[in-house]
């Protein structure tokens, strides 16, 4: 990626790379952008739940993202085509503490 890009989407929670060398940037409201090497991007969302609750952490891997919301819910998106996020098991509901 050459040049600069203006970020206007709030606090960045995590960024990483896809397997096809696109930069993924995820913000606290669950909005994520995929930047190609020319600086062009596609924007997607983790949905209304992520926007309402807020994202506090995430892990970006080559083929998707798993995000952790402020209500301790895990949301996963597989692939980078803007698919619907899946809710994974809630860790706080399964704790024996």
Secondary structure, DSSP 8 states (H G I E B T S, - for coil): --S-----SS-EEEEEE-TTS-EEEEETTSEEEEE-TTS-EEEEE--HHHHHH-EEEEEEETTEEEEEETTS-EEEEESSS----EE---GGGG---
